[in-house]
């Protein structure tokens, strides 16, 4: 594909392929740059020192009745400015206002309660969507209500108390935003950070302390004023021209002549990497997503998809003082590459006295540790399931399912329903030649059995929770559904794919039509910041709404009315005298010449359903006169849905809901 620099520099940092879209799959694209920065503001490789994120300290520690320590942590999600490009400030969203956020370190068996406050703006300052959040601790076998379920949302002024058990073996985890349909933009804006779980085995054989280094790798493009540019190329992916490590472009780290351990997280929202050293030397992979491998693997490069974590040892003792060793990116098929995306960071070998205290300073390990996932046998499996990851017209699907279908079912529809402690084989097929899909399965660690009938790559022969499903590949995975009953998500970790709509759920050991004490949305509600969390199953007071709710889509966690049978609804409550209802639009879609569906809620403060409300919906697409689309009455739960086939002859891109009880809301309309 041949494009000019002028075509590449689209308004707001659209990117090299934004003007063309991706009506057909990518194979490869190469260009000079995508950012609109002036040359004086464009960062250059190897000018910055590698920053190391702060290690967060608990605000208090108690001992639970069963003798386990419990640490209390507090984090604020807030807007801030970051120093990323020379001479300009970049607005970000950050945990405690930093990108990456602070690292959390904890020992196996010590529990954590994390109070996650949302003090973000009500709407994203650049992209306008409502900044409700859901925090996922990726790699943790958390209960469903603490797993960062996409529709378990925390709004402005509210706090969600997450509980993390930390009973699994040592591993590199990360926490990031997982809010429904907006995960890509929120993670890209900065809501991501590492979380390290330690145990005695790992602590006795691998480097620790300053020689145990987190590397969070991501990519970005920038507008002329230093703000982040964003374009997901018709929901196919975003590929920036600046590579960031721990938030700094192409940094340099000074190293002693000894072995270092690097925890490499791919936090890019779409880009994959193929890491290698400029010297061509092998590196030693000792751990994958789920912790230590059975045996260390020597590799000269490896394919690294979104959200995957690999722990890598590099022995700098073989290099002379003054040697610069670069970590490079050989890239993979269907990325978009620019002048300097083949570089990641550099290591400068110094004459600093070598600290050989602690484990792993001089000797590379060989045998490491067994794990449940890697000890499973195919004969343990009670069922084989097969699913495809693909694009159906303009919608990404997994197993033929989308997340909108899950929500519309009242969170009942599932892709799979294994029983607790079942072992299964899942085959995931990607028959496309144009996209790769890093597929993440929540709750479990799995073993990669094969890829297209061949043995897995050396670097993935350890417990995994994300698998790179490349173009034309079918992978077979073996997993045990242990620890918890409940609903869990499976999705592509190319985040534009996830948001549009390559995400589904599976259930473990439950019937989703039955009451669920661990319901991921209903079991533990957010509470007002600095107030005590409500008891499980109760709801915090509704936040005060403002006129701002009329300029972007307010997202709530209440699903649209479901056709699935449910218990009788309680009798409608009387409308509060003289009070307006709060109207929200939870989903809005118009597929031209196919169908049109709008869903939402009508409630009074305190979550009382506005059962007498009638909702009138209007087409408020910019550039033409408003037109009435239809009328619908709220049901006994305050929910409403308007579905029309085929819908208006002109594409609706914005909709307004007006309630007979006085509330209004406006939303953008999905067209795919």
N, C-alpha and C positions, 0 to 999 in steps of 0.2 A: 504494500500500500504506500503510495507516494503522496505526501502532503507537504505544504509549505509551512514555514514558521508562522506566517500571518494566519493561516487556517488553524494552527495549533493554539494560538493565543485567543481563545474565545472569552467572551465577557464573563467576569467573575471566576476565572480559572476553570472554564468548562473542560479543557483538556484536548488532547490530540485527536480523539475520535468522537468527541461530543457533537460536533457539527454533522457528523455522518451517521451517528447512531450505530446500532449493531443489528441490523435486520438480518444479517447473515453472521455465522460464527467467525470469531477471530482465528487467525493462525499466528501471526505475529505482526507487530507494528514497531517501527523504530523511528525516532525523531530526536531533535536536539533538546527541546524542553517543552513544558506545558505551562509553567508559571508566567505571570505577567510582570514579575519583578524587574525593576531597573537593574542594570549590571552591577551597580554599586551595592545593591541590596541582595543580590543572589548569592546564597552561601556557596563556598568552595570547599571541596573535600579537605579534611585533615587540618582544619584551622581551630577546632574547638577541642577542649579536654572532655573526656567522657564524664558526664555527671552520674553520680550514684544516688538513686532516690533515697530519701530519708526512711529509716526504719521506725515505724510507728510504735510508740510505747502505750501500754494499757493505762487507762485512767484509774483502774482499781483491779484488785484480784481477790476473789473469795474462794472458799472451799465448799463444794456442793455436799449435800448430805451423804452421798456415796463415796466421798473422799477425793473426788477429782477436782483439780483446780479449774476455776472459771475466770477468764480475763474479760474485762469490759473495755471495749474500744468505742470511740466516738469519731465519726467522720462527717464532714459537711461536704455535700456536693454544691459547688458554687462556681460562678463565672469569675474569670481572672484574665490577666495578661501575661503572656510568656515571651521570653527573649529567644526566638528561634532563628530569625533571619537578621542580618546585620542592619542596624539603624532603624528598625521598625519593631513595633509590638504586635503580637498576634493574639487576638481574643480566643480564649479556650474555655471549655468546661472542665473542671478538675475535681478530683477528690482532695479536699482541703486546698483547692485552688492550684494544684500542681499537675503537670503531665510529664511522665507517668505519676500516678498517685503514690502515696507512701507504701512501702513494702511492709507486710505483716509477717512476722516470724513466730512460729509456735511449735512446741514439742508434742509428739504423739500422745494422745490421751488427755491433753489439756484443752478444755472447751473454751469457746469464745462466744460472747454476746456482742454483736456489732450494732451500735445505734447509728443508722444511716439517715442523716438529716437532708432534706431537700430544701436548700435555700437558693436554688437556681432562679433565674428569671421565669415568669410564668410561661413565656414563649421564647423559643430560640431566637437570639438577637439577629442572626443572619437568615435563617431558613423558615422561621415563622411557626413551626409546629409546637404544640404544647409540651413543655418539659416535665412531664410526669416520668418517673424512673422506676426501674426494677433491677435490683442488684443480684447478679449471678456469680457465685463462687465456683468458677469453672474447674472441675476436677474433684469436687467434694461430693461425697455421698450424703447430701443434706436431705432432711425431710422436705416433702413437696412445698410446704408453705414457706420454706426458707431457701428455696432453690432458684429464686429469680424467675419465676414463671412469667411469661411475657405480659399477661394481663393482670398481674398482681402489682398494681401501680401505686406509687407514693407521690402525692401532689405537693405543690408549693406549701411550705409551712408545716409539713408533716414529717414524721420519722417512722421508719420501719425497723423493728428490732429483729435482726437475723441471728440465728443460733447455729453454730458450726461445731460438730462433734469431734473432728480431728482424730478419729480412731483408725484411719487408713495408714498404710505404710508411707514413709517419707516420699515427698514428691514436690514438684513445682506446680502450683496452681496460679490462677489469676482471677481477679474480680473485675467485672465490667458491667456496663449497663445492658439491659436486655428488654427494654420497653417495646411493646408491640408496634411493629411497622416503622420504628424510628431508631432501631439499634445501630444501624450503620452510621448515621450522622452523629449520634451521641458518642459512640466510641471514637469515631474520627475526630470529634471535637475535643477528646481527651479523657473520657471516663473509662480508664483502664489502669490496672496496677497489678504487680506480682504479690504472691502470698506463698510463703515457704513453710512446708511441714517437715520437721526433722524427726528422726528416730535414732536409736542407738546404733543400728547397723550402718546406716548412711554416715553417721557421725564418726564412725571408727575407720572408714576407708577412703572418704573423699575430702578434698580440701574444704576448710571452713573459714569463717570470718572474712577478712579482706581479700582472701584468695577464692572466695565463693561469690561470683560476680553476676548480678542480674543484667541481662541484655534484652530490653524490650525493643524490638525492631518494627518500624512502621514506615509508611511513605505518605507524602503530602504534596499538594500543589498550592501555590499562593497567588492571590490577587496583588495588584500593584501597591496597595496600601498595607500589605503584610498579613491581611486576613486569609484564612483558609479558603481555597477555592474548592468547590464540590460539584461533581457531575458523575452520575453513576451509569452514563451511557446506556440509556433505556434499560436500567436495572441489571446490566451485565457486570458492572464492576467499576471501581475507581482505581486508576494507576497514576500515582504522583511521580514527579520528576526529582523530588528531594527525599533521600533516604535518611530517616531519623533513628538514632539509637539512644534510648532513654531520653527522648525529646530533643536531642542535639543532632544537627546535620553532620554526617560523616566524621564522628569524633575520633580522638586519639587517646589511647590509654598507655601509660608507662608501666612496664612489667619487669619483675625480677627474673633472673634466669632459673626458673623452677616451673612446676606444674600449676596451672590455674584451672579452676572449674568455672564454666560459663553456663548460666541458665538462659537459653535462647528461646524467647517467646516471639512468635510472629503475630504481632498485633495489627498488621495491615488489614484493612477491611476487605480486600480482594486479592492483592498481589501475593504470589508465591515466590519462593526463593530457592536457589540451589547454591548453598554456601560452600566455599572452598578457601584455601589459603593461597596467597600469591606465590609461596615457595613450592606449591604442589605437594607438600607433606601431608601425611595422614593425620587426622584427629581421632580421638577416642570417644565414642558415644557410650555413656554409662547409664543413662536414664531416659525414659520416654515419658509421655503424659502421666502415666500412672505410677511412676517411680522407677526403681532400679531394674535393669534388665537381668536376666539370668547370667549373661556373660557379656563383657565389654566387646564393642565392635569397632574395628579400625576402618575408617572410610576417608577417602580424599574429597568427597562431596556428597551432599544428600539433598533430596527434594523436601522442602519444608512448606507446608500449606498453612493457611490461616488458622490461628488458635492452637496449633501444635506447639508443644514444648519439648526441646531436646537438651539434655545436660551433657556438655561436651568438655573433655579435658584437652588442653593444649600444653605441650611441654616446650617451654622456651629455653630450657637449659642447653639445647642443641645449637642455639644461635649466638653469635658473638655480640658483645656490647656494641650498641649503636645500630644494630640491624632493625629495620622497619619491616614488619610482617603485616600484610593487609588481609583482612577478611573480605572476600569478594563474593559477588553474586553472579553465577553463570546463567541464571534465570531458567525458565521453563516455557514450554509451549503455551500460547494464549495469554501471555503477559503483554503489556505495552511497555517498552523499554526506551530510555532516553540516554543522553550523553554519559551521565554519571550514575545510573542505577545499577551499573555493574560493580560498584564499590559500596562497601558497607561501613567499615571503620578500619583503624590501623592500631597496631601494637608496637611501641618503641621499647626495645630491650635496653635496660639501663645497667649501670655498674653499682646500683644500690646493693648493700650487703644482703645476701639471700637468707630469708627466714625459713628455716627448715623445720620449725616446730609444728606440731599438729600433724594429722594424717595426710597422706597423699602428696607430699611435697616433692618426692624424688622418684617414686615407683608408680607406674601405671598399673592399675588393677586388671585382672583377667576375669576370674569368677566373681560374681556379685551376689545376687540374692534371688530366691524363688518368689513367686507371687501367686495368688489365687488364679488370676487370669491366665498366666503362662503355664500353670499346672493342669489346666483343663484338657480333656481329651475329647475328640469328636464323638467318641462312643458315649460320652456323658449327655449329649444333646437329645432332647425329647421332641424337637421340632425344628424344621428349616423354613425360614420365611424369605421371600424374594421381593425386592422392591426396586423401582427405577427412579433415578433422579433425572429430570428432564424439563424442558420448556414446552408447555402446551399453549400454543399461540403466544400470548404476552404474559403468561403466568408461569412462574416456576413451581414445580410440584415435586413431592417426594412420596413414593408409593401411590401416586394418583390422587393425593390429598393435599389440601391447602390449609393454612391456619384459619382463614376465614370460615371454612367449613367446621373447624373445631369450635370456634366461638359461636357460630350460629346454632350448633347442636347443644348449647349450654354446657360446653366442655365435656360432653359425653362421648363424642366420636373418637375412636382410637385406631391406630395403624396396627397395633399388636396388643395382646393381652396375656402375657406369660404369668404364671403363678409365681409366688414368692419362692425363691431358691431354684427355679427352673433354669436349666442350661439350654441355650438355643444357638443355632447357626443362622446368621442373617447374611444374605447375599445382596449386595447393592450394585446395581448395574448403571453405568453411564455410557449410553450408546452414542452420545454426541461426539463429534470431532472438534467442537468449537469451544467447549468450556470444561474446566476441571471443577470438582466439587469437594471441598474438605468437609466431610460429614461428621457432626458431633452427636453422640448419644449421651444424654444426661444419665446420671446415677451410676452407671456401670463402668468398669474397666473391661476391655476386650482384648482378645488375641487375634492378630491378623493371620489367618490360615493360608491364604493364597491370593494372588492377583493374576487373573486370566489363566488360572490353572498352574501357575508357577509359584515357587517359594516366595515369601515376602522379601522385600529389600532388607539388607543387613541392618540398616538404621532403625527399622520399625519392629525389630524382634524383641519387643518389650511390651509391657501393659500400656494400652492406648485408650483414649476416649475420643480422638479425632482420627479419621482415616482419609487420606488423600485418594479420591476416586478420580483418576485421570481420564483423559479422553479415550473412549473406546475400551475402558477397563471395567471388569467385574471383580469385586473383592468379596471374599468370604471371611466372616468374622465369627468368633466363638466367644460367648459371654454368659455369665451367671447373673441372674436378677436377684441380688441379695440385698440385705440391709433394711429396706423399707418397702411398705406397700404404698401405692398411690399413683398419681399421674405424673409423667415426666415427658420432656420434649425431646424430639430428634429433629435436626435441621442442618442445612448447609451453613458453613461458617464463612462463605463469601457473603458478607452481611447484606449487600443489596439483594442477593438471591433470597436470603432469609426473610427480609422485610417484604418481598414481593413474589412468592408467598410460600417459599420452600421450607415449610416447617409443619410438623404434625406432632402428635403425642402418642404415647403408649401407656398402658396401665399395668401395674404389677400387683397381682393378688387381690384385686377388687373388681366389683361390678360398678361401672361408672353411673349406673342408674340408681344405686343405693346411696344413702347418706355416707359421707366420707369425713371422718374426724381430722384428716390431713389434707383437706381440700386446698389446692394451691392458691386460690383467690379468697376463699371465705374463712379459712381456719384462723389466721392471724392477720388482723387489720392494722394498717398504719395508725399512728396516734399523733396528736399535736406535739410539736417539738417542746421538750422540757416538761411534758406531762407523762404520767404513768401509762404504760401500754394497757389497752382494754383486755379483758379476759378473752380467751380463744372463743371465736364464734360471734363476738359482739363487734359493733362497728363504732369507730370514732365519730365525733360530730362532723358534719359536712363543712368544708371550708367556705368562707365567704367568697362569693364570686363578684367580679367587676365587669365593667363594660368591655374590658379586654377580651372577654370570652366570645365576643362577636367578631373577632378578626382572625381567628385561627381555630383549628379543630380541637375542642376539648375532648380528651380521651378518658373514658371511665372503664371500670372493670366489669360492668354489668353486661352480660351477653344479650344479644337480640332474642326475641321470643323463639323458643325452640319447639319443633313439632314433636319432640320426644315426650312421652307421658311423664308427668311430674305430680307430686302431691298437691292436693287442693290448696289454692292460695288463700291467705287470710282475708277477712272482710276488709273492704277499702276503708282507710282512715278518712275522717272528715278533713276537708281542706282548711288550713289555717286562715283565719279571717284576715282579709286585706293583704295577704302575702303572695308575691310572685313565685312561680315555680322556677327551678333551675333546669334549663333544657340543655342536653348534650347530644351531640351526633357521634355515635361510636363507630359507625362505618358508613361510607358513602362511595358507591361505585356506579358508573354508567358505562357499559360496553356498547358502543354505537351499533345499532341495528341488531342487538342481542337482548339486553335486559338492563334494568335499572333498579337498584336496591339501596334504600336508606334505612338505617336503624339508629335508635337512640333511647334516651330516657327523659322522663319528666318527673321531677321530685321537688319537694319543699325542703327547706333546711332541716337537718336532723334525719334525712333520708326517707321521709314520709312520701309514699307514692302519690303523685298528682293524678289520681284515677279519673278525675272528671275532665282532664285536659284534652283538647283537640289540637292536633299539630297540623299546621299548613306548611307545605314545603314549596319553596320558590327556586327557580333557576336564576341565579345572580351572576352568571358568567360575565366577566368583564367585556365591555364592548358592545353589549346589546341590552335591550330593555328587560327588566325582570319579568318572568313568566311563571304562573302557578303550575306546579307539577302534580299536586294531589293533596289529599287530606287523610289523616289517620287518627284514631283515638288511642290514647294510652290505655294499657290493660291494668289489671289489678295490682301488678308489681311496678307500675310506672314505666314499663317498657313499650316501645312502639316500633313498628316496621312497615315501610311502604315498599312494595315490590311491584314492578310494572314490566311487562314484555310487550313489544321490544323497546319501549321508551321513546323519548323525543327524537325527531329526525336530525336535530343538531346536537353536537357533543356538549354535554353539561360538564363544566369544569369547576363550578362553585355552587353551593346550595345554602339556602337559609331556611331555618326552621322557626316558625312563629307559633307560640302556644296561646290558646284561649285564656290561660292563667297568667299571661304576661311575659313569660320567659322567651328569650330568643337565643339562637346560636348560628354561627356560620362555619362552614367547613369547605375545604378543597375536596374535589371528587376524584377518586381513582378511576383511570380510564382503561385499566387492564385487569 
